[in-house]
Amino acid sequence: MQKAITVFFLCLTFASFGQIAHKRKLSMLGSPFEVTAVANDTVKANEYIDLAVAEVKRIENLISDWIPTTQISEINRNAGIKPVKVDAEVFQLVERAIKISQITSGAFDISYASMDKIWKFDGSMKEMPTEEAIKKSVAKIGYQNIILDKKEQTIFLKLQGMKLGLGGIGQGYIADKVKDLLYSKGCLSGIVNVSGDINAWGKQPDGKPWTIGIVNPLNKNKIFATFPLNDNAVETSGSYEKYVIFNGIRYSHIIDPRTGYPAMGVVSVSVFAKQTEIADALATGIFVLGVEVGLDLVNQLKGIECIIVDDKGKIHSSKGIDIRKYE
C-alpha cells in the first residue's frame, strides 16, 4: 500500500426519482479509487465523498507499510527486538488476517512483505531465479511468527527482518470502513471501489440493483457474466497482465508465500462476500491454492462464493453460483 497521492480526475452525476448518484474518481493508496454516493443533491453527495476520502487517509496512516510513521511500520522496525503496542483497530485487523492465513494454510500471509524481491515482472528478467535463491527469499515469511498479546494489545514479529504488509487485506478493509461510515451518516446507497475491491449497498436511484460485469481475462472484449450486488462485496485478483514465461511455462506475479514460486494454473479469481475485507484476502489465498483446493475451501465457507478462470480460459464457480443465470 503506497503513500496516498490524491488527484481529482472526474465527477459524474446520474439523477432519477429525486436522487442523484454522484461519482468521483481519484488516485489514493497508489491505486485508482472511486466513490459513488446516492443523495438528494450534489452538495450532500460531495459531503459524503469528502468523508470517504478523509476515512481512507485516516486508515492509511495507521496500516500502510510505506509510510514510516504508521503503527505497521513501527512493528516492522521492531521485528526481532520488541513488541509494539497498537490501536485496537490495527490489532483486530492483524488478528483477522492471521485467521485467513490459518484457513488458507498460509496461502495468504501478511508477512509476505518479508519476501526478497527476486522475481521481476517488468521485462528485465532473463532467466529463472535459482532454487536456492527462491527458498531463501521466503525464509522470514510465516504468520506463525506474528505474536499477538491480546491483554497488552501488542504485536511482535519474532524474526529480525520480518515485515507485515496489509495490502492484500487492507484495501478491502478500507472499502468496508468507508461504506460503514457513509451509511452511518445517512448515505443509504453507494459504491466504494478501492482498486477493484468493491463494496456496494442500497440501490441505484432508479431502484435497480448495482451490477458488476466479470470479464474473462483471456478474452477481455467479452463480459461472460453480469452480477447484481445487493449489499455485497466483490474482489478480483488477476495475473493476466504481469507474468514471465520461461521454457514455455507462464509464471504469474502472485507468489506463493510458502514456497517462493509463482502461483500456477489460475489467471483470475473473483470472490463474493458480505465484507470486502474477506473477499480481498480470500481472493489472494484462492489464487495461490489453485482451482480444485480453492473451490473446495470456498464451498465450506458460509456466505462466500467465487469464480475462477484457469490458464486455459475455462471458467469454474463455487456451488452457490450458476454462471448460466448471469450470462
C-alpha positions as CSV (number, residue, x, y, z in Angstrom):
1,M,0.0,0.0,0.0
2,Q,1.7,3.1,-1.2
3,K,1.6,6.6,0.2
4,A,-1.6,8.4,-0.9
5,I,-1.4,11.0,-3.7
6,T,-4.9,12.3,-4.2
7,V,-5.6,13.6,-7.7
8,F,-9.1,14.6,-8.8
9,F,-10.0,13.2,-12.2
10,L,-13.7,13.2,-12.8
11,C,-17.1,13.7,-11.3
12,L,-20.2,12.1,-12.8
13,T,-23.8,12.6,-11.7
14,F,-26.8,10.5,-12.6
15,A,-30.3,11.6,-11.4
16,S,-33.6,9.8,-11.0
17,F,-36.6,9.8,-8.7
18,G,-35.4,13.0,-6.9
19,Q,-32.0,11.5,-6.0
20,I,-28.6,11.5,-7.8
21,A,-25.7,9.1,-7.9
22,H,-22.6,11.2,-7.8
23,K,-19.3,9.5,-8.6
24,R,-15.8,10.8,-8.0
25,K,-12.6,9.2,-9.3
26,L,-9.3,9.7,-7.6
27,S,-5.9,8.2,-7.1
28,M,-5.4,7.1,-3.5
29,L,-3.2,4.4,-1.8
30,G,-1.2,4.4,-5.0
31,S,-4.2,3.0,-6.9
32,P,-7.4,4.0,-8.6
33,F,-10.1,4.9,-6.1
34,E,-13.8,5.6,-6.8
35,V,-16.7,6.5,-4.6
36,T,-20.3,6.7,-5.7
37,A,-22.8,8.3,-3.3
38,V,-26.5,8.5,-3.7
39,A,-28.1,11.6,-2.2
40,N,-30.7,14.3,-2.8
41,D,-28.3,16.7,-4.4
42,T,-24.6,17.0,-5.4
43,V,-23.8,19.1,-2.4
44,K,-24.8,16.3,0.0
45,A,-23.2,13.7,-2.2
46,N,-19.9,15.6,-2.2
47,E,-20.1,15.8,1.6
48,Y,-20.3,12.0,1.8
49,I,-17.4,11.6,-0.7
50,D,-15.3,14.0,1.3
51,L,-15.9,11.9,4.4
52,A,-14.9,8.8,2.4
53,V,-11.6,10.4,1.4
54,A,-10.8,11.5,4.9
55,E,-11.5,8.0,6.2
56,V,-9.1,6.5,3.6
57,K,-6.4,8.8,4.8
58,R,-7.0,8.1,8.4
59,I,-6.7,4.3,8.0
60,E,-3.8,4.6,5.6
61,N,-1.9,6.5,8.3
62,L,-2.5,3.5,10.6
63,I,-1.8,0.5,8.5
64,S,0.4,1.5,5.5
65,D,3.9,-0.1,5.4
66,W,5.0,2.6,3.0
67,I,4.5,5.5,5.5
68,P,7.3,5.4,8.2
69,T,5.1,6.9,10.9
70,T,2.3,4.2,10.9
71,Q,1.9,1.6,13.5
72,I,2.6,-1.2,11.0
73,S,5.9,0.5,10.1
74,E,6.7,0.6,13.8
75,I,6.0,-3.1,14.2
76,N,8.3,-3.8,11.2
77,R,11.1,-1.7,12.6
78,N,11.0,-3.6,15.9
79,A,11.0,-7.1,14.3
80,G,13.0,-9.4,16.5
81,I,13.5,-6.6,19.0
82,K,10.3,-5.9,21.0
83,P,6.5,-6.0,20.9
84,V,4.7,-2.8,19.7
85,K,1.5,-1.6,21.3
86,V,-1.1,-0.7,18.7
87,D,-4.7,0.6,18.5
88,A,-7.4,-1.9,18.8
89,E,-8.4,-1.4,15.2
90,V,-4.9,-2.4,14.0
91,F,-4.7,-5.3,16.4
92,Q,-8.0,-6.7,15.4
93,L,-7.2,-6.4,11.6
94,V,-4.0,-8.3,12.0
95,E,-5.8,-10.9,14.2
96,R,-8.4,-11.4,11.4
97,A,-5.6,-11.6,8.8
98,I,-4.0,-14.4,10.7
99,K,-7.3,-16.3,10.8
100,I,-7.4,-16.1,7.0
101,S,-3.8,-17.4,6.9
102,Q,-4.9,-20.4,9.0
103,I,-7.9,-21.4,6.8
104,T,-5.9,-21.0,3.6
105,S,-2.9,-23.0,5.1
106,G,-0.6,-20.0,4.7
107,A,-1.5,-19.3,1.0
108,F,-2.5,-15.8,2.3
109,D,0.1,-14.4,4.7
110,I,0.5,-10.7,5.7
111,S,4.2,-11.4,6.5
112,Y,4.7,-11.8,2.7
113,A,6.3,-8.3,2.8
114,S,9.4,-10.1,4.2
115,M,9.9,-11.7,0.8
116,D,13.1,-10.9,-1.1
117,K,12.0,-9.5,-4.5
118,I,13.9,-11.9,-6.7
119,W,11.1,-12.2,-9.3
120,K,10.8,-9.3,-11.8
121,F,7.8,-8.8,-13.9
122,D,8.9,-5.6,-15.7
123,G,10.5,-7.4,-18.7
124,S,14.0,-7.3,-17.1
125,M,14.2,-11.0,-16.0
126,K,16.1,-13.1,-18.5
127,E,16.3,-16.4,-16.5
128,M,14.7,-18.2,-13.6
129,P,16.0,-17.5,-10.1
130,T,17.9,-20.4,-8.7
131,E,16.1,-22.9,-6.4
132,E,18.4,-21.8,-3.5
133,A,17.5,-18.1,-4.1
134,I,13.8,-18.9,-4.2
135,K,13.9,-20.9,-0.9
136,K,16.0,-18.1,0.8
137,S,13.5,-15.4,-0.4
138,V,10.7,-16.7,1.8
139,A,12.8,-17.7,4.9
140,K,11.4,-14.9,7.0
141,I,7.7,-15.4,5.9
142,G,5.4,-17.1,8.4
143,Y,2.3,-15.9,10.1
144,Q,3.1,-18.3,12.9
145,N,5.9,-15.9,13.9
146,I,3.4,-13.0,14.4
147,I,2.9,-12.9,18.1
148,L,-0.2,-11.2,19.4
149,D,-0.7,-10.3,23.1
150,K,-4.4,-9.5,23.5
151,K,-4.1,-8.3,27.0
152,E,-1.3,-5.8,26.3
153,Q,-2.6,-5.2,22.8
154,T,0.9,-5.7,21.3
155,I,2.2,-7.2,18.1
156,F,5.6,-8.8,17.9
157,L,7.5,-10.2,14.9
158,K,9.8,-13.0,16.2
159,L,12.4,-12.8,13.4
160,Q,14.6,-9.8,12.6
161,G,13.9,-8.7,9.0
162,M,10.3,-9.8,9.2
163,K,7.7,-7.4,7.8
164,L,4.0,-7.0,7.7
165,G,2.2,-5.8,4.6
166,L,-1.5,-5.3,4.7
167,G,-2.0,-4.7,1.0
168,G,-3.8,-8.0,0.5
169,I,-6.5,-7.2,3.1
170,G,-6.1,-3.5,3.8
171,Q,-7.8,-2.2,0.7
172,G,-10.8,-4.4,1.4
173,Y,-10.9,-3.3,5.0
174,I,-10.8,0.3,3.8
175,A,-13.8,-0.3,1.5
176,D,-15.8,-1.7,4.3
177,K,-14.9,1.1,6.7
178,V,-15.9,3.8,4.1
179,K,-19.2,2.0,3.5
180,D,-20.0,1.7,7.2
181,L,-19.1,5.4,7.8
182,L,-21.2,6.7,4.9
183,Y,-24.1,4.6,5.9
184,S,-23.9,5.8,9.5
185,K,-24.0,9.4,8.2
186,G,-27.2,8.8,6.2
187,C,-25.8,7.7,2.8
188,L,-28.1,4.7,2.3
189,S,-26.8,3.7,-1.1
190,G,-23.5,3.8,-2.9
191,I,-20.4,2.0,-4.1
192,V,-16.8,2.1,-2.9
193,N,-14.2,0.8,-5.3
194,V,-10.6,0.6,-4.0
195,S,-8.6,-0.7,-6.9
196,G,-11.1,-3.5,-7.7
197,D,-12.2,-4.1,-4.1
198,I,-15.8,-3.2,-4.4
199,N,-18.5,-2.8,-1.8
200,A,-22.0,-1.8,-2.9
201,W,-25.0,-1.1,-0.7
202,G,-28.6,0.1,-1.3
203,K,-29.8,0.5,-4.9
204,Q,-29.3,2.9,-7.8
205,P,-31.6,6.0,-7.9
206,D,-33.9,4.2,-10.4
207,G,-34.4,1.4,-7.9
208,K,-32.3,-1.2,-9.8
209,P,-29.5,-3.1,-8.1
210,W,-25.9,-2.1,-8.6
211,T,-24.3,-4.6,-11.1
212,I,-20.8,-5.8,-11.9
213,G,-19.5,-7.5,-15.1
214,I,-16.9,-10.2,-14.8
215,V,-14.5,-10.3,-17.8
216,N,-12.6,-13.4,-18.9
217,P,-9.1,-12.0,-18.8
218,L,-8.1,-14.2,-21.8
219,N,-10.8,-12.5,-23.9
220,K,-11.1,-9.0,-22.5
221,N,-13.7,-7.9,-25.1
222,K,-16.3,-10.2,-23.6
223,I,-18.1,-10.0,-20.3
224,F,-19.1,-13.6,-19.5
225,A,-21.4,-12.7,-16.6
226,T,-23.1,-9.8,-15.0
227,F,-24.0,-10.0,-11.3
228,P,-26.2,-7.8,-9.1
229,L,-24.5,-6.6,-5.9
230,N,-27.2,-6.4,-3.2
231,D,-25.4,-5.2,-0.1
232,N,-22.5,-7.3,-1.2
233,A,-18.8,-7.1,-1.9
234,V,-16.6,-8.5,-4.7
235,E,-12.8,-8.6,-5.3
236,T,-10.9,-9.9,-8.3
237,S,-7.3,-10.9,-8.3
238,G,-5.6,-11.5,-11.6
239,S,-2.3,-12.3,-13.1
240,Y,-3.1,-11.7,-16.8
241,E,-1.1,-8.5,-17.1
242,K,2.0,-9.2,-15.0
243,Y,3.8,-12.5,-15.7
244,V,7.0,-14.0,-17.2
245,I,7.5,-17.1,-19.5
246,F,10.4,-19.4,-19.2
247,N,10.7,-22.7,-21.2
248,G,7.1,-22.2,-22.3
249,I,5.8,-22.0,-18.7
250,R,3.9,-19.0,-17.6
251,Y,4.8,-17.6,-14.1
252,S,2.4,-15.1,-12.6
253,H,3.3,-12.1,-10.4
254,I,1.3,-13.6,-7.5
255,I,3.8,-15.5,-5.4
256,D,3.0,-18.4,-3.1
257,P,4.4,-17.1,0.2
258,R,5.0,-20.7,1.4
259,T,7.3,-21.7,-1.5
260,G,8.5,-18.5,-3.2
261,Y,7.3,-19.8,-6.5
262,P,4.6,-18.0,-8.6
263,A,1.1,-19.4,-8.3
264,M,0.3,-21.6,-11.3
265,G,-2.8,-22.6,-13.2
266,V,-5.1,-19.6,-12.5
267,V,-5.4,-16.2,-14.2
268,S,-8.3,-14.7,-12.3
269,V,-10.2,-15.2,-9.1
270,S,-13.4,-13.2,-8.2
271,V,-14.7,-13.6,-4.6
272,F,-18.2,-12.5,-3.4
273,A,-18.8,-11.9,0.3
274,K,-20.6,-9.6,2.6
275,Q,-17.4,-7.9,3.5
276,T,-14.8,-6.7,1.1
277,E,-12.0,-7.4,3.6
278,I,-12.8,-11.1,3.5
279,A,-13.2,-11.1,-0.3
280,D,-9.9,-9.4,-0.7
281,A,-7.9,-11.8,1.5
282,L,-9.5,-14.9,0.2
283,A,-9.1,-14.0,-3.5
284,T,-5.3,-14.0,-3.0
285,G,-5.4,-17.2,-1.0
286,I,-7.6,-19.0,-3.5
287,F,-5.4,-17.8,-6.4
288,V,-2.4,-19.5,-4.7
289,L,-4.3,-22.6,-3.7
290,G,-5.5,-23.2,-7.3
291,V,-8.8,-24.3,-8.8
292,E,-9.5,-27.6,-7.0
293,V,-8.3,-26.7,-3.5
294,G,-9.6,-23.1,-3.8
295,L,-13.1,-24.2,-4.7
296,D,-13.2,-26.9,-2.0
297,L,-12.3,-24.2,0.6
298,V,-15.0,-21.8,-0.6
299,N,-17.6,-24.5,-0.7
300,Q,-17.0,-24.9,3.0
301,L,-17.4,-21.3,3.9
302,K,-20.8,-19.8,4.6
303,G,-21.8,-16.7,2.6
304,I,-18.7,-16.9,0.3
305,E,-18.8,-17.6,-3.4
306,C,-16.1,-17.4,-6.1
307,I,-15.4,-17.6,-9.8
308,I,-12.1,-18.9,-11.1
309,V,-10.7,-18.6,-14.6
310,D,-7.9,-21.0,-15.2
311,D,-4.9,-20.5,-17.5
312,K,-6.8,-22.3,-20.4
313,G,-9.6,-19.8,-20.1
314,K,-12.0,-22.3,-18.5
315,I,-14.5,-20.8,-16.0
316,H,-15.1,-22.5,-12.7
317,S,-17.5,-21.5,-10.0
318,S,-18.4,-22.4,-6.4
319,K,-21.6,-24.3,-5.6
320,G,-23.7,-21.2,-5.0
321,I,-23.1,-19.6,-8.4
322,D,-24.9,-20.9,-11.5
323,I,-23.0,-18.9,-14.2
324,R,-25.7,-19.6,-16.8
325,K,-28.2,-17.5,-14.8
326,Y,-26.0,-14.4,-15.2
327,E,-24.7,-14.8,-18.8
